[in-house]
Amino acid sequence: MDVNLVLRSTRVITPEGTRSASIAVSGGTIAAVLPYDAEVPAGARLEDVGDDVVLPGLVDTHVHVNDPGRTEWEGFWTATRAAAAGGITTLLDMPLNSLPPTTTVEHLRIKQDVARTKAHIDVGFWGGALPDNVKDLRPLYDAGVFGFKCFLSPSGVEEFPELDQEQLANSLAEIAGFDGLMIVHAEDPHHLAAAPQKKGEKYADFLASRPRDAENTAIENLINQARRLNARVHVLHLSSSDALPLIAAAKAEGVKITVESCPHFLTLTAEEVPDGATEFKCCPPIREAANQDALWEGLADGTIDCVVSDHSPSTADLKTPDFLSAWGGISSLQLGLPAVWTEARRRGRTLEDVARWMSEAPARLAGLSQKGAIEAGRDADFAVLAPDETFTVDPAELQHRNRLTAYAGKTLHGVVKSTWLRGERIADHGTLAEPSGRLLERNN
């Protein structure tokens, strides 16, 4: 065993729990998790982080990088720097908001070519399912995408139209035929069309325009389709806690469904959103505190599988004070870990929970068998966190391109001291290394 690095801490989060340990790294892979006082092999470098916690590098399966085509909104260079600064070592890029969208193999290759030299962390790609590209789904899957995203209501960009129920069934049937995964923005367009659409700065009016029933109905329809076709489906960015009983019942029945929620739904509430503060706008929306409590219960009991960012940035000019017309999306790539940890600790949850929700479960969702845990044979990807230290969010210190954030001025627990990718330190107290990320394909 040619060990070149030993990372030592009194608190290492492993699948068996948190313990003092020395992590031996060989060639970018975890060779062994050794006792804390194990002898350092000859020729290996020792990095002792003291009492800081070593988590498995976070895996964020829901990021809108928007590159190429809308690179002024974000880009692989800036997005992956922000991720690295926030303890994320792997992200999966969403197929829309880039031009072209990732809906054909040719479009996938264009995006990969753009990302290849800019990625500070490992990057993989979702494909897109559109009304007219059923023929492209299998080729995309064979080319390495991790699954397919669709919308059931308008996406906000004309080049990525939504699927109606018949089109969803056609795409799901195709994807189920090769045991692929469909990830779904689940809001029902009929409920949205029937809801009041008022211009203006009042958050309450925007909240009324995206009712819980839109999510609940779309999820119920999705469960029915998945059951009928024996298809694997994943509900993106769950906001409505009303859908949790439906999801729990479907899981108990054996329907192949998984669910994510996001830091903003778990840490921000409708009651605190100032009028005109469209940095808080996202679809589905941030809901009330009581709804948030129920989402945390869903996380605790396993109905919600994972927590990922849905980092969806835009240029500042698109965040007009009018909630109806402003771009919907929250930028949180760099802040997800401390935001979730701040609320988790308040609610009596542990960093082991956070590691399960933000690393292990997303890695499992995407089939990233090399990621998501600190154990022998996995990639040596780590986030080193000082969990009791606090900081106040200053947008000027964020790495993503447009530094507008709903977390500005908030004091959060958990300072990411360093981030490691395959045994190399890629972020160190806010200083970022040169890009060393790899492009990932399914089954790699």
NUMARNU-292482 format. One line per field, with one value per residue (C-alpha): chain; x, y, z; residue number from 1. Coordinates in steps of 0.2 Angstrom, whole numbers, plus 5000, padded with zeros to 4 digits. Example, Ala and Ser with C-alpha at 12.3 -4.5 7.8 and 13.67 -1.06 7.14 Angstrom:
% NUMARNU-292482
cadena = c(A, A)
X = c(5062, 5068)
Y = c(4978, 4995)
Z = c(5039, 5036)
num = c(1, 2)
% end
This chain:
% NUMARNU-292482
cadena = c(A, A, A, A, A, A, A, A, A, A, A, A, A, A, A, A, A, A, A, A, A, A, A, A, A, A, A, A, A, A, A, A, A, A, A, A, A, A, A, A, A, A, A, A, A, A, A, A, A, A, A, A, A, A, A, A, A, A, A, A, A, A, A, A, A, A, A, A, A, A, A, A, A, A, A, A, A, A, A, A, A, A, A, A, A, A, A, A, A, A, A, A, A, A, A, A, A, A, A, A, A, A, A, A, A, A, A, A, A, A, A, A, A, A, A, A, A, A, A, A, A, A, A, A, A, A, A, A, A, A, A, A, A, A, A, A, A, A, A, A, A, A, A, A, A, A, A, A, A, A, A, A, A, A, A, A, A, A, A, A, A, A, A, A, A, A, A, A, A, A, A, A, A, A, A, A, A, A, A, A, A, A, A, A, A, A, A, A, A, A, A, A, A, A, A, A, A, A, A, A, A, A, A, A, A, A, A, A, A, A, A, A, A, A, A, A, A, A, A, A, A, A, A, A, A, A, A, A, A, A, A, A, A, A, A, A, A, A, A, A, A, A, A, A, A, A, A, A, A, A, A, A, A, A, A, A, A, A, A, A, A, A, A, A, A, A, A, A, A, A, A, A, A, A, A, A, A, A, A, A, A, A, A, A, A, A, A, A, A, A, A, A, A, A, A, A, A, A, A, A, A, A, A, A, A, A, A, A, A, A, A, A, A, A, A, A, A, A, A, A, A, A, A, A, A, A, A, A, A, A, A, A, A, A, A, A, A, A, A, A, A, A, A, A, A, A, A, A, A, A, A, A, A, A, A, A, A, A, A, A, A, A, A, A, A, A, A, A, A, A, A, A, A, A, A, A, A, A, A, A, A, A, A, A, A, A, A, A, A, A, A, A, A, A, A, A, A, A, A, A, A, A, A, A, A, A, A, A, A, A, A, A, A, A, A, A, A, A, A, A, A, A, A, A, A, A, A, A, A, A, A, A, A, A, A, A, A, A, A, A, A, A, A, A)
X = c(5000, 5009, 5001, 5006, 4994, 4987, 4973, 4970, 4956, 4948, 4931, 4930, 4912, 4912, 4898, 4899, 4899, 4910, 4927, 4945, 4954, 4968, 4963, 4977, 4976, 4985, 4984, 4968, 4959, 4955, 4967, 4961, 4953, 4965, 4965, 4969, 4987, 4992, 5010, 5012, 5019, 5036, 5035, 5017, 5013, 5003, 4989, 4982, 4966, 4964, 4946, 4939, 4927, 4931, 4915, 4914, 4915, 4898, 4889, 4877, 4866, 4856, 4866, 4862, 4879, 4871, 4887, 4888, 4876, 4871, 4888, 4885, 4873, 4886, 4899, 4909, 4924, 4914, 4901, 4914, 4925, 4910, 4906, 4924, 4924, 4908, 4914, 4906, 4918, 4905, 4891, 4879, 4874, 4856, 4852, 4843, 4848, 4863, 4863, 4861, 4852, 4859, 4845, 4856, 4873, 4880, 4874, 4881, 4898, 4898, 4895, 4908, 4921, 4917, 4918, 4934, 4947, 4936, 4931, 4938, 4928, 4921, 4907, 4893, 4878, 4860, 4851, 4834, 4818, 4808, 4792, 4801, 4817, 4812, 4823, 4838, 4836, 4845, 4859, 4862, 4861, 4874, 4885, 4885, 4872, 4866, 4847, 4835, 4826, 4809, 4797, 4778, 4775, 4784, 4802, 4805, 4816, 4808, 4821, 4816, 4797, 4787, 4779, 4761, 4755, 4755, 4773, 4778, 4772, 4781, 4797, 4796, 4792, 4808, 4818, 4811, 4816, 4834, 4832, 4836, 4831, 4819, 4821, 4805, 4801, 4784, 4771, 4754, 4752, 4733, 4734, 4747, 4735, 4721, 4730, 4730, 4745, 4748, 4762, 4771, 4783, 4772, 4779, 4762, 4755, 4769, 4767, 4748, 4753, 4762, 4750, 4754, 4741, 4751, 4765, 4754, 4744, 4759, 4768, 4752, 4751, 4770, 4768, 4754, 4764, 4779, 4769, 4761, 4777, 4788, 4799, 4812, 4808, 4815, 4805, 4816, 4816, 4801, 4793, 4775, 4775, 4757, 4765, 4775, 4761, 4758, 4777, 4779, 4764, 4771, 4788, 4780, 4771, 4787, 4785, 4803, 4803, 4816, 4814, 4825, 4823, 4835, 4843, 4832, 4816, 4824, 4832, 4821, 4803, 4789, 4786, 4804, 4804, 4804, 4793, 4803, 4817, 4817, 4833, 4821, 4811, 4811, 4799, 4791, 4792, 4799, 4784, 4778, 4788, 4775, 4778, 4797, 4794, 4785, 4799, 4812, 4801, 4801, 4820, 4821, 4810, 4818, 4803, 4815, 4831, 4843, 4847, 4855, 4856, 4846, 4859, 4850, 4858, 4855, 4862, 4856, 4845, 4834, 4830, 4818, 4808, 4792, 4790, 4779, 4792, 4809, 4819, 4816, 4831, 4842, 4861, 4867, 4881, 4894, 4883, 4872, 4883, 4883, 4865, 4859, 4870, 4865, 4847, 4850, 4860, 4846, 4834, 4845, 4851, 4870, 4883, 4881, 4864, 4870, 4883, 4870, 4858, 4871, 4884, 4879, 4861, 4865, 4879, 4868, 4854, 4866, 4875, 4892, 4899, 4916, 4908, 4898, 4908, 4924, 4929, 4942, 4940, 4931, 4938, 4948, 4936, 4934, 4926, 4935, 4922, 4924, 4906, 4905, 4913, 4902, 4903, 4891, 4887, 4896, 4890, 4907, 4916, 4906, 4914, 4899, 4898, 4883, 4884, 4866, 4860, 4845, 4858, 4866, 4869, 4864, 4876, 4879, 4887, 4900, 4916, 4923, 4942, 4947, 4941, 4950, 4947, 4956, 4968, 4973, 4968, 4958, 4951, 4961, 4953, 4945, 4960, 4956, 4968, 4969, 4956, 4959, 4941, 4936, 4921, 4911, 4900, 4888, 4896, 4913)
Y = c(5000, 5016, 5029, 5047, 5056, 5053, 5065, 5064, 5071, 5067, 5067, 5058, 5054, 5036, 5024, 5017, 5033, 5047, 5042, 5048, 5041, 5043, 5042, 5034, 5040, 5031, 5038, 5048, 5034, 5030, 5015, 5013, 5021, 5018, 5021, 5039, 5035, 5024, 5025, 5036, 5026, 5031, 5044, 5049, 5067, 5069, 5082, 5084, 5095, 5093, 5093, 5099, 5087, 5077, 5074, 5065, 5078, 5084, 5078, 5091, 5083, 5099, 5113, 5125, 5130, 5138, 5136, 5138, 5151, 5160, 5161, 5178, 5170, 5157, 5146, 5130, 5140, 5151, 5137, 5124, 5137, 5141, 5122, 5119, 5133, 5126, 5108, 5101, 5089, 5083, 5091, 5086, 5100, 5102, 5101, 5118, 5136, 5132, 5135, 5122, 5112, 5094, 5086, 5077, 5068, 5082, 5095, 5085, 5085, 5104, 5106, 5093, 5102, 5119, 5111, 5101, 5114, 5124, 5111, 5114, 5098, 5083, 5086, 5075, 5079, 5076, 5074, 5083, 5075, 5086, 5083, 5079, 5070, 5052, 5046, 5054, 5047, 5031, 5038, 5051, 5037, 5027, 5043, 5044, 5056, 5051, 5052, 5064, 5080, 5085, 5099, 5096, 5115, 5129, 5129, 5148, 5146, 5142, 5130, 5118, 5115, 5105, 5087, 5084, 5068, 5058, 5065, 5060, 5043, 5041, 5047, 5037, 5021, 5024, 5027, 5013, 5001, 5004, 5006, 5025, 5038, 5052, 5068, 5079, 5097, 5093, 5107, 5104, 5118, 5118, 5122, 5136, 5143, 5144, 5152, 5172, 5180, 5197, 5209, 5218, 5217, 5207, 5190, 5184, 5187, 5176, 5162, 5162, 5160, 5144, 5134, 5118, 5109, 5111, 5101, 5088, 5085, 5083, 5071, 5061, 5060, 5055, 5042, 5034, 5034, 5027, 5013, 5009, 5009, 5002, 5017, 5025, 5043, 5057, 5072, 5088, 5102, 5097, 5112, 5106, 5096, 5091, 5078, 5069, 5056, 5052, 5049, 5039, 5028, 5026, 5021, 5008, 5001, 4998, 5013, 5017, 5035, 5046, 5064, 5079, 5096, 5111, 5122, 5136, 5126, 5120, 5136, 5151, 5154, 5164, 5174, 5182, 5187, 5206, 5213, 5216, 5204, 5193, 5185, 5174, 5169, 5151, 5139, 5130, 5144, 5145, 5141, 5145, 5140, 5126, 5118, 5119, 5109, 5096, 5095, 5092, 5078, 5070, 5071, 5063, 5048, 5045, 5051, 5064, 5056, 5070, 5089, 5097, 5116, 5119, 5133, 5143, 5160, 5174, 5191, 5204, 5214, 5199, 5200, 5214, 5219, 5212, 5194, 5189, 5194, 5192, 5176, 5162, 5154, 5155, 5154, 5144, 5132, 5139, 5141, 5125, 5115, 5129, 5134, 5116, 5113, 5129, 5123, 5105, 5108, 5119, 5105, 5092, 5083, 5078, 5081, 5062, 5066, 5081, 5069, 5056, 5069, 5079, 5066, 5048, 5049, 5061, 5049, 5034, 5043, 5046, 5029, 5037, 5022, 5030, 5045, 5049, 5040, 5039, 5021, 5011, 5011, 5027, 5043, 5053, 5067, 5077, 5093, 5099, 5108, 5118, 5115, 5127, 5142, 5155, 5168, 5181, 5180, 5193, 5192, 5200, 5184, 5172, 5163, 5161, 5174, 5185, 5187, 5190, 5178, 5176, 5172, 5190, 5196, 5179, 5172, 5153, 5139, 5129, 5136, 5125, 5125, 5115, 5104, 5089, 5081, 5064, 5067, 5085, 5101, 5111, 5124, 5130, 5144, 5152, 5150, 5140, 5129, 5128, 5117, 5098, 5091, 5077, 5075, 5060, 5048, 5036, 5020, 5028)
Z = c(5000, 4994, 5005, 5001, 5013, 5030, 5035, 5054, 5065, 5082, 5072, 5056, 5050, 5043, 5038, 5055, 5065, 5070, 5077, 5079, 5064, 5052, 5034, 5023, 5005, 4990, 4973, 4976, 4984, 5002, 5006, 5024, 5039, 5053, 5071, 5076, 5083, 5068, 5063, 5047, 5033, 5027, 5013, 5018, 5022, 5038, 5039, 5056, 5057, 5076, 5082, 5065, 5058, 5042, 5032, 5015, 5001, 4998, 4982, 4974, 4961, 4957, 4950, 4936, 4929, 4913, 4903, 4888, 4882, 4898, 4905, 4912, 4924, 4930, 4923, 4926, 4933, 4945, 4950, 4954, 4964, 4974, 4977, 4982, 4994, 5002, 5004, 4988, 4978, 4965, 4956, 4943, 4931, 4925, 4907, 4905, 4906, 4895, 4876, 4869, 4883, 4886, 4875, 4862, 4862, 4852, 4865, 4879, 4870, 4868, 4887, 4891, 4880, 4889, 4906, 4904, 4908, 4920, 4933, 4951, 4957, 4948, 4937, 4929, 4918, 4918, 4901, 4897, 4892, 4880, 4871, 4855, 4860, 4865, 4852, 4860, 4877, 4875, 4866, 4879, 4892, 4883, 4882, 4901, 4907, 4925, 4921, 4913, 4919, 4914, 4919, 4921, 4920, 4910, 4914, 4911, 4896, 4879, 4873, 4887, 4886, 4898, 4896, 4897, 4905, 4889, 4884, 4902, 4900, 4883, 4890, 4906, 4896, 4886, 4901, 4911, 4897, 4901, 4920, 4919, 4931, 4928, 4939, 4939, 4942, 4949, 4948, 4940, 4926, 4928, 4947, 4942, 4929, 4941, 4954, 4956, 4947, 4954, 4949, 4963, 4978, 4990, 4994, 5000, 4982, 4974, 4987, 4982, 4964, 4967, 4978, 4987, 4977, 4961, 4969, 4977, 4961, 4951, 4963, 4964, 4945, 4944, 4957, 4947, 4931, 4940, 4947, 4931, 4921, 4935, 4932, 4943, 4947, 4958, 4964, 4963, 4976, 4987, 4995, 5000, 5015, 5011, 4998, 5011, 5016, 4997, 4995, 5011, 5005, 4988, 4995, 5007, 4992, 4982, 4970, 4964, 4970, 4979, 4985, 4988, 4997, 4997, 5010, 5007, 5011, 5026, 5033, 5026, 5029, 5020, 5035, 5035, 5016, 5014, 5001, 4985, 4990, 4975, 4979, 4989, 4974, 4968, 4961, 4970, 4983, 5001, 5012, 5030, 5046, 5050, 5032, 5036, 5052, 5043, 5030, 5044, 5050, 5032, 5032, 5050, 5045, 5028, 5017, 5010, 5004, 5002, 5002, 4987, 4982, 4967, 4964, 4951, 4948, 4936, 4933, 4945, 4933, 4931, 4950, 4948, 4964, 4955, 4961, 4946, 4933, 4942, 4938, 4950, 4958, 4974, 4974, 4988, 4981, 4993, 5008, 5008, 5021, 5034, 5031, 5034, 5048, 5057, 5057, 5059, 5075, 5082, 5079, 5088, 5072, 5070, 5057, 5053, 5048, 5037, 5029, 5025, 5017, 5008, 5003, 5005, 4998, 4983, 4978, 4979, 4969, 4955, 4956, 4961, 4970, 4972, 4981, 4997, 5011, 5020, 5018, 5009, 4990, 4989, 4981, 4994, 4994, 5010, 5018, 5034, 5045, 5061, 5066, 5081, 5072, 5065, 5051, 5044, 5026, 5015, 4997, 4992, 4998, 4988, 4973, 4961, 4947, 4953, 4971, 4975, 4990, 5001, 5015, 5015, 5033, 5041, 5054, 5051, 5060, 5052, 5043, 5029, 5033, 5018, 5004, 4997, 4980, 4977, 4991, 4985, 4994, 4982, 4995, 5010, 5021, 5006, 4994, 4979, 4969, 4950, 4942, 4944, 4943, 4931, 4920, 4926, 4916, 4923, 4930, 4931)
num = c(1, 2, 3, 4, 5, 6, 7, 8, 9, 10, 11, 12, 13, 14, 15, 16, 17, 18, 19, 20, 21, 22, 23, 24, 25, 26, 27, 28, 29, 30, 31, 32, 33, 34, 35, 36, 37, 38, 39, 40, 41, 42, 43, 44, 45, 46, 47, 48, 49, 50, 51, 52, 53, 54, 55, 56, 57, 58, 59, 60, 61, 62, 63, 64, 65, 66, 67, 68, 69, 70, 71, 72, 73, 74, 75, 76, 77, 78, 79, 80, 81, 82, 83, 84, 85, 86, 87, 88, 89, 90, 91, 92, 93, 94, 95, 96, 97, 98, 99, 100, 101, 102, 103, 104, 105, 106, 107, 108, 109, 110, 111, 112, 113, 114, 115, 116, 117, 118, 119, 120, 121, 122, 123, 124, 125, 126, 127, 128, 129, 130, 131, 132, 133, 134, 135, 136, 137, 138, 139, 140, 141, 142, 143, 144, 145, 146, 147, 148, 149, 150, 151, 152, 153, 154, 155, 156, 157, 158, 159, 160, 161, 162, 163, 164, 165, 166, 167, 168, 169, 170, 171, 172, 173, 174, 175, 176, 177, 178, 179, 180, 181, 182, 183, 184, 185, 186, 187, 188, 189, 190, 191, 192, 193, 194, 195, 196, 197, 198, 199, 200, 201, 202, 203, 204, 205, 206, 207, 208, 209, 210, 211, 212, 213, 214, 215, 216, 217, 218, 219, 220, 221, 222, 223, 224, 225, 226, 227, 228, 229, 230, 231, 232, 233, 234, 235, 236, 237, 238, 239, 240, 241, 242, 243, 244, 245, 246, 247, 248, 249, 250, 251, 252, 253, 254, 255, 256, 257, 258, 259, 260, 261, 262, 263, 264, 265, 266, 267, 268, 269, 270, 271, 272, 273, 274, 275, 276, 277, 278, 279, 280, 281, 282, 283, 284, 285, 286, 287, 288, 289, 290, 291, 292, 293, 294, 295, 296, 297, 298, 299, 300, 301, 302, 303, 304, 305, 306, 307, 308, 309, 310, 311, 312, 313, 314, 315, 316, 317, 318, 319, 320, 321, 322, 323, 324, 325, 326, 327, 328, 329, 330, 331, 332, 333, 334, 335, 336, 337, 338, 339, 340, 341, 342, 343, 344, 345, 346, 347, 348, 349, 350, 351, 352, 353, 354, 355, 356, 357, 358, 359, 360, 361, 362, 363, 364, 365, 366, 367, 368, 369, 370, 371, 372, 373, 374, 375, 376, 377, 378, 379, 380, 381, 382, 383, 384, 385, 386, 387, 388, 389, 390, 391, 392, 393, 394, 395, 396, 397, 398, 399, 400, 401, 402, 403, 404, 405, 406, 407, 408, 409, 410, 411, 412, 413, 414, 415, 416, 417, 418, 419, 420, 421, 422, 423, 424, 425, 426, 427, 428, 429, 430, 431, 432, 433, 434, 435, 436, 437, 438, 439, 440, 441, 442, 443, 444)
% end
